[in-house]
Amino acid sequence: MEPITHFLTGACIGRAGLNRKTAYATLAAVLAAEAADLDILWEFAGPVEGLKHHRGITHTFWAVPVVAGAAVGAVWLLDRTRSSWNSQHRGRKSSKREDPSIAGVLKGHGFSRAEEAQKDHGALAPEGRKENAPLAPSTRQPIRWGWLYLTCCIAALSHLLLDWTNNYGLRPFFPFNPRWYAGSFLFIAEPLLWVLFFLAFFMPWILSLADREIGARRKPFHGRGWAVFALAGMAALGCWRWAEHARAKTLLDNVQLTSEPVTRMAFEPYAINPFHWHAILETADLYQTAEIDTRTGSIESDPASDVMYKPSDTPAVEAAKRTPLGQAYLDWGSWAVVRDVGQEPIAGIDPPNLPPGRTWTTVEFTDLRFDYAFMPARSRSRAPLAGWVYLVGARDIGAPADRSSSVGWDTAAPADRSSSAGWEEAGEAMNGREQR
């Protein structure tokens, strides 16, 4: 899911009752719920490296205790910093020399030196109070590190669960099992979840304003009920979408859309509308898509526009599959389609500059799971999460290719020297970013 959902889920986990067990519970839950997405730092090494490592080791069950420990460590460091700063501040305040003139004025107004000391601690009392009267006890909530670590483990697991629900998927058993798992029943950015989070944080604030107006005593841990409501609403929405996902499959199983036997199917979600699903069907020779409405039971598919025949495996395609981009994309893309599109320049990236007699081609990588109009305003002229590779052909088989060129895969990666039938990689890019 996108970062906002992870952030607010962590906050709700902390406010759902764990913040009554230990201090910093909400802060720690937010940090642990977001920490797995630090793998985005791989993007600085280029889009190919970003794709290769995204939802990798940080999104595994083995990483949960490590992520939780890192979040607890960050909270410990923050608490130590705050304690050190507070101690220094109190030390500077108590080390100030007493001004006799001020002391005289205070005594003349009915205060003793002991009471002046109490004033520094916020416990100023009239002169009649005993000098050895104890100061008010601290109301600071204690830190229970075991509860804090448990909170972080729960929040870190919530990240894996949420990422599994969408169609991008994750590899929870990597590196021992590289298989991707995807529930594909929640959209990656779900506005209905944002509504639940808005209620969870806005309603307690509104109710606290009402309590303040009538002079009611402020509760120390307000908002627990609304946080539980938001988490329960998330679970209910997920179960509802899971059921609609299964219904979409049942509807499609009962009709014959293709002229050939279907080897596999996939169902991709839309935002907001839990009844609308995008179906992908694969046969031996083609892919066909359909739009399903589980509320009405309708299935729409036009053989003229919703059918794509599988592209042929040219030597350039085989060479592109062995490039760093090709290997990373095919490892992740469960519905990847690789096409040799000819001498088609990659948007924003210059094609190879070759001497006369040399030729080049572009190979495109797309994933059918994301090649649909999942947002009303999105143009389908360019598929999201697509990648491209420039390939240069030699004059003769085995001749060295010209490597003075750009990559076209949102980032360019080092070229793969292994060639196929005289083709060699000369640049990679993904999502418009060149791999350098």
Beta strands, then each sheet from edge to edge (+ up, - down):
strand 1: 264-269
strand 2: 276-282
strand 3: 286-293
strand 4: 298-300
strand 5: 307-309
strand 6: 336-342
strand 7: 359-367
strand 8: 387-393
strand 9: 409-411
strand 10: 423-434
sheet 1: 1+ 2- 3+ 4-
sheet 2: 1+ 2- 3+ 5-
sheet 3: 6+ 7- 8+ 10- 9-
end
